[in-house]
Amino acid sequence: KDEVTGKEKWPRGEEAVWKAGLRDVDAEEKTITNSIVNHVQTSLARQAYNLDNLGAYQAVALSVRDDLIINWNETQLTYSRKAPKRAYYLSLEFLMGRSLDNSILNLGLKDKYAGGVDKLGFNLEDLLDQERDAALGNGGLGRLAACLLDSSSTQELPVWGYGLRYKYGIFKQLISPEGQQLEAPDPWLDHQNPWELPRLDVIYDVRFYGEAKRSSDGSGRAEWSGGQEVVAQAYDVPIPGYHTKNTNNLRLWESKPKSGFDLNSFNAGNYEGAIESSNSAAAITSVLYPNDNTSFGKELRLKQQYFWTAASLADIMRRFKNQDKPISAFPEFIAVQLNDTHPTLAIPELMRILIDEEDQTWDKAWDIVTNTFFYTNHTVLPEALEKWPVPLLQHVLPRHMQIIFDINLFFMGQVEKKFPGDRERLARMSLIEEGSPQQVRMAHLACIGSRRVNGVAELHSDLVKTTILKDFVEFYGISRFGNVTNGITPRRWLDQCNPTLSALISSTLKIPKEVWLKDLPKLEGLLAHVDDPELAKTWAEIKQANKERLAHWVQVNLGLKINTNVMYDIQIKRLHEYKRQTLNILGVIHRYLQLKALTPEERKKTNRKAVFFAGKAAPGYYIAKLTIRLIVNVARIINADKDTNEFLSLYFLPDYSVSLAEVLIPSSDISQHISTAGTEASGTSNMKFCLNGGLLLGTVDGANIEIAEEVGESNVFFFGHLTPDVEDLRYQHQYHAIPIEEKCPALANVLNAVSGGLFGDGGVYEPLLNTIRQGDHYLLTDDFDSYIQALAMVDVAYLDQKEWIKKSIRTTAKMGKFSTDRAIQDYAQEYWNIESAKVE
Ligand code: F58
């Protein structure tokens, strides 16, 4: 400001010249084409006459990025000026998928870009297809993080994401001729990535190993020195909101060596030694661990977790300190969400910063820490709960291990006070699990170091409170524990992936999409039109067109021709025994055997369908890979069977990804979410299918339950045992097993067909079949009959197309609850206590 006039002063030079050069984000088509051509000529250094689709995509993306950067800058300026409380979402995974289509839709520039691109002789849809997915995640947890970011910008909430910039995302899945999953790397950064901005100046040192010496002055401080130091460098990814200027930031860290290479070794002729340390620094962010719902106790994974939490906290602390507030005010300005236990080291790390660097007492530091963090649990499966061996932690992070022991000492003291003499309770609640080696229970640390804890669907949050954290509910009281049911962004998962349905909804509701896409409960207005035959007709035509789009995709990518005049039945998710793809494939075999037993006349009366699977198995997960192999080989046989292939066909689509989901989901008539009750925390693809008018076949689990509550039980197909039965059933399998032939003859028959070699060498599948015959931990023998009945009900319902379409419309109409706009507001209000900060 000018000191005399008090007015805003132009920084330097001539204001008019500056202003004339400012880019207008609400650009005209001409500005758009100019900008694209300019990027072709300068950023890409290419000539218009030999520009291919990839080059054109890159130029368009750079032009869109310019728009994003302008909004990003304004947003950061607004946040600095208004200095609101901010939230940070720490997630080891962000499964973003493609960005171009999403960005131009959110900016409201899709038509203009399509027009501009057309004038330059390209087709926008072809260019969109050039983009590689940013696949920095395994599944639901990573995709949820991406949807929440979209909603945080859309809701104008000051939220940043922090993650890692893996050089290799989730592996590319190939399927061998035998049906074996093979993994190939995903070098997604090989083409330059237009969606990130390297920040060469935003760097922090991160230490590993070395020695931690407690000071003798009684202050509780310690000095941590020696070991390995690496550098974290920031890359920023702008996150545009839908029809708002607010553009939040996703900051991803890359690891780099601290000092290039070791010149002494180099000069002594030890060339390999000279680059060794630089290799080991770069290794930290080289690859995403490909496990879903299993924890993996490897040193490099631990280093990833600490590297990322340390860099993120240092960055948050620096921003806080710029505000010149006392350190005790930290939680008034900052909330940090821990996405599962992966970032739990942030708790001892903030303790370390406060005590060793900021001179805080233990009590003050603990007060700040426990008012800053919030923890979301995503699973109650025991094998997925993270534990780190004490000796490993002691070696890699000696100071943090000291702090964790200290936290435990204080905590055990409090528990002892509340429950005197209850040794078993102390052992159950301790941060340290006894054994050789001892292990640190990260969920316990996350729970006691956070202000609040939540699960991701009602049932799941109840299970968290009654199983894995039961003792903590008794200790802290129930108010520390809550629920935030997951959601999805309707921008990507309806408007972007199913534009014709989106347009039909707008015209039916007579509400522009700009309104209902930000206020999803408005979909309920569709209910008033359920009986409108015109709507039903167009609704069905759109589903049909989406099936044709999928068929086209399969034809182009796999060279297979699929029938589009049949029901599409889809199960797409990570391969895992608890998700029970096995139940589905055994159901398909059952149907095939039944069809074979019918006369041609009888077959004609049956419902025709195509069954689709897609999903990756963790590379070391033998049973999951065997399931894929079975699916592929069953498909080979039944698709070639001329008696039945008109009525039943089966496809395993390789290399499942966000972009493939965008093609699959709008085409489904029915989708399967059939986990053993109590195992799927929430699920989010169930929401995506239903939003697109696909009906749900599922167990009474996770968010399926809340979907059924919304759309009505008559519009979903439920089957199987309920969560409270599961424990008893498992007990029976262990101690009073009934032979399958007796308990479930239909299933026994299917297993025999597989063992007998109907789908190739039966012996190959024995280990998979034995998981059912022995122990049956996931209760297939208990649920198979009711599953087959549910499938039969789906068939009957589908034959009445008129009623089916009504169910489909009703389903879409009642999905308002499942927007991440609602979920992010839940977090903002019930957890973080942050408010929106609109960019004007
Ligand atoms: C998933 N978890 C849940 N974990 O399984 C799913 O029900 C839920 O809808 C979703 O989170 C979002 O809340 C999940 O995806 C992982 O992929 C982890 C990756 C890292 C290792 C441990 C599992």
Residues whose N, C-alpha, C, O or C-beta is under 5 A from the ligand:
A	BS01	F58	N138 G139 G140 L141 L144 N291 D292 N293 T294 H378 V456 E680 A681 S682 G683 T684
